[in-house]
Amino acid sequence: MSGAPIPSIDFCDLAVPGVQRLQAYQPGKPIDELQRELGIREVIKLASNENPFGPSPKAIAALQTQLHDLARYPDGNGFILKKALSDRYSVALNQITLGNGSNDILEFVARAFVQPGDEVIFSQHAFAVYPIVTQAVGGKAIIVPTINYAHDLAAMAKAVTARTRVIFVANPNNPTGTWFDETALQAFLTAIPGNVIVVLDEAYFEYARHSEMQAQGYPDGMQFLARFPNLIVSRTFSKAYGLAGLRVGYAVSQPGIADILNRVRQPFNVNTLALFAATAALDDQEHIEKGVTHNARAMRLYERTLQSMKLNYIPSAGNFISIDMGRTAAPLYDALLRQGVIVRPVANYAMPNHLRITLGTEQENTRFFTALTTVLNA
Ligand SMILES: *Cc1c(COP(=O)(O)O)cnc(C)c1O
């Protein structure tokens, strides 16, 4: 091989404008990556808000029944899972859109409803995928400041203009764990014009809607669908259901919206294993209840322990908690890695002093606090 040198091309110049300015999503560090990098064997990961107990045994059993059938394409309509969701939540089949994780849903919304220059509203410290899907289609992100890390829903409603197409709002929010109640949701949806799509991201719904929180007014977004036809409720099997590795989530909306989302969906976006496992997981509410009860107990432990350590934290309705380290958290993150504990730095959420910790098993939580004490005393 010889000849003229290959001209160097800046491929970034070739990308569409929104993508040129995009930064890729930074996931939590995988366990085996830390094992490779630092040669640490005993690693725990409390970084991606997964269920520390994994999925229901029923989901595992359902997976096994499908292993012989992987040569076939999945059911592109995802009938069994839609049917199970429809039965469980009393919504029609044609109100449901399945996603390869609920991130897929967020992307459908941006692709289907946002043109270059259109405005998309979300909160400061909101989930990192909202800016990514917005920018990728050339949308203009309108970022509304929070009040004490919580969504300022009134300010978000005020930020609506004639160019607003979509609002993303998570309840509870990640990485802050903050949440709003039924009255606040009702007032917010009432204030939003009917031609603006509101995506209510309920990725942590199961964790948040335990009895105590329900008594405090934590809302079920699906109960607002009939009154607000511009609403999309998105949920996932990645968190409380313990199936993050399979990638399956869903949206519930009016059929008219589901029809639009379905047009930009890849034909087989949810694979066979995911369909069957999620269907079985939905049928094991006992497993969910156990996980949610454990989480509520673990949250009280974190709160008590952090108070005794004189560390501030943001009260959270999820299965994670963001702790204010009172200084730049990055060195503490690194020090925790050297202790074999992976947590999540959130500087990319404009929270450079916080670390987000996913609540783990009892053993993992004990190990985290031991490691935290060690690195704080070092
Ligand atoms: C984890 C998370 C999701 C879910 O992502 P999947 O693609 O379903 O795994 C969605 N929204 C928020 C706010 C999350 O934290």
The ligand as a Gaussian input file, in Angstrom:
#p B3LYP/6-31G(d) Opt

LIG

0 1
 C      -32.757000       5.158000      35.035000
 C      -33.648000       6.196000      34.492000
 C      -34.432000       5.938000      33.379000
 C      -34.538000       4.556000      32.818000
 O      -33.699000       4.258000      31.833000
 P      -33.923000       2.890000      31.049000
 O      -33.593000       3.266000      29.657000
 O      -35.344000       2.486000      31.200000
 O      -32.988000       1.927000      31.644000
 C      -35.269000       6.927000      32.896000
 N      -35.345000       8.110000      33.511000
 C      -34.632000       8.380000      34.610000
 C      -34.801000       9.690000      35.280000
 C      -33.747000       7.431000      35.120000
 O      -33.012000       7.713000      36.184000

